[in-house]
Every structure is written in C-alpha cells, then in structure tokens.
Amino acid sequence: MSSQSNDYRVSPDTMTDLERMVSTCEVETAHSIFQALADDRRILIMRLLGESELCVCDLVALFDIEYSKLSYHLKKLKEAGLVTADRDGNYVTYSPTERGEDVIEIVRSIC
C-alpha cells in the first residue's frame, strides 16, 4: 500500500503507522462483533450479562420468547466470542468473555 510519493497530509511516520494498522487490523473479527450486536435483543442480552451470568431459562422469561429463538441469539453472540456457555445438568448458563466485557462497558455507557 506504500505510495511512491511523499506528498501526504500527515507526517511520513504517521503514514507508516497507518499503513501498519491497515495491514494488521482484524477486520473480520470486528465485523463479526458488529454483526452480533446488530440486533436489539442481543444488545440487551449483553447488557443483562453485565449484571449477572444468566441461565437460558432466565433469559427466556425476561424476553418472553421461545427457547429456540433465544438460542439463536446466544449462538450469534458466542460465535462472535462475546459470551461463553457453561452446562450444569439441564441448565446452560451464559457469561461474558473478556471481549464481551469490553462490549458491555460500551453498552452500559449508552443504556
């Protein structure tokens, strides 16, 4: 991506740093996180998980939706690396990952 001209509006050092950032940015990871958060319920789930780890049964009651629909939302959050699941017998409890905690902080500042 290096240009043959040195006619930048920023310093050459800044341009080198920006080129490095473009080449090392994990865009696919960011994209999957934004896709996971592109749903009202998933944003609210993350906000709730910021208060307490929750069982699927708790979330079904809070959202008054079918288990299968909630499972879909949790699957999207898990695929994005935002939550983790822990099975204890018949119960599956969800909690945020470290990356999920970062997202929760942002969500808390908004709602």
C-alpha positions as CSV (number, residue, x, y, z in Angstrom):
1,M,0.0,0.0,0.0
2,S,3.1,2.2,0.1
3,S,2.8,5.2,-2.2
4,Q,5.7,6.3,-4.4
5,S,5.1,9.9,-3.5
6,N,5.8,11.5,-0.1
7,D,3.1,14.1,-0.6
8,Y,1.0,13.1,2.4
9,R,-1.1,15.5,4.6
10,V,0.3,13.6,7.6
11,S,3.9,13.0,8.5
12,P,5.8,10.1,6.9
13,D,6.0,8.4,10.3
14,T,2.2,8.7,10.8
15,M,1.6,7.3,7.4
16,T,3.9,4.3,8.1
17,D,1.9,3.7,11.4
18,L,-1.4,4.0,9.5
19,E,-0.2,1.6,6.8
20,R,0.8,-0.9,9.5
21,M,-2.6,-0.5,11.2
22,V,-4.4,-1.2,7.9
23,S,-2.3,-4.4,7.3
24,T,-2.7,-5.8,10.8
25,C,-6.3,-4.8,11.7
26,E,-8.5,-7.8,12.4
27,V,-11.4,-6.5,10.3
28,E,-13.2,-9.9,10.2
29,T,-13.3,-10.1,14.0
30,A,-14.6,-6.6,14.3
31,H,-17.2,-7.4,11.6
32,S,-18.4,-10.4,13.4
33,I,-18.8,-8.4,16.6
34,F,-20.8,-5.7,14.9
35,Q,-23.0,-8.3,13.2
36,A,-23.7,-10.0,16.5
37,L,-24.7,-6.6,18.0
38,A,-26.9,-5.7,15.1
39,D,-30.0,-6.9,16.9
40,D,-31.8,-5.2,19.8
41,R,-32.2,-8.4,21.8
42,R,-28.6,-9.3,21.6
43,I,-27.5,-5.8,22.8
44,L,-29.9,-6.2,25.7
45,I,-28.6,-9.7,26.4
46,M,-25.1,-8.3,26.7
47,R,-26.3,-5.5,29.0
48,L,-28.0,-8.1,31.3
49,L,-25.0,-10.3,31.3
50,G,-23.0,-7.3,32.6
51,E,-25.1,-7.6,35.8
52,S,-25.1,-11.3,36.3
53,E,-24.4,-14.6,34.5
54,L,-27.7,-15.9,33.4
55,C,-29.3,-19.2,32.6
56,V,-31.2,-19.6,29.3
57,C,-34.3,-20.1,31.4
58,D,-33.8,-16.6,33.0
59,L,-33.4,-15.0,29.6
60,V,-36.4,-16.8,28.1
61,A,-38.5,-15.4,31.0
62,L,-37.1,-11.9,30.6
63,F,-37.7,-11.7,26.9
64,D,-40.8,-13.8,26.8
65,I,-39.7,-15.6,23.6
66,E,-39.3,-19.2,22.6
67,Y,-36.2,-21.1,23.7
68,S,-35.2,-21.8,20.1
69,K,-35.3,-18.0,19.2
70,L,-33.2,-17.2,22.2
71,S,-30.8,-19.9,21.5
72,Y,-30.2,-18.4,18.0
73,H,-29.3,-15.0,19.6
74,L,-27.0,-16.6,22.1
75,K,-25.3,-18.6,19.3
76,K,-24.6,-15.4,17.4
77,L,-23.0,-13.9,20.5
78,K,-21.0,-17.0,21.2
79,E,-19.7,-17.2,17.6
80,A,-18.5,-13.6,17.9
81,G,-16.6,-14.5,21.0
82,L,-18.7,-12.3,23.3
83,V,-20.2,-14.9,25.6
84,T,-19.3,-18.4,26.9
85,A,-21.7,-21.1,28.0
86,D,-21.4,-23.5,30.9
87,R,-23.6,-26.5,31.2
88,D,-24.7,-27.7,34.7
89,G,-27.1,-30.6,34.2
90,N,-30.1,-29.3,32.4
91,Y,-29.1,-25.7,32.8
92,V,-26.9,-23.7,30.4
93,T,-25.5,-20.5,31.9
94,Y,-24.1,-17.7,29.9
95,S,-21.5,-15.2,30.9
96,P,-19.4,-12.6,29.0
97,T,-15.9,-13.3,27.8
98,E,-13.2,-10.7,28.2
99,R,-14.1,-9.3,24.8
100,G,-17.7,-9.4,25.9
101,E,-16.9,-7.4,29.0
102,D,-15.4,-4.7,26.7
103,V,-18.6,-4.6,24.7
104,I,-20.7,-4.4,27.9
105,E,-18.8,-1.3,29.0
106,I,-19.8,0.4,25.8
107,V,-23.4,-0.7,26.0
108,R,-23.6,0.5,29.7
109,S,-22.5,3.9,28.6
110,I,-25.5,4.0,26.2
111,C,-28.3,2.2,28.1
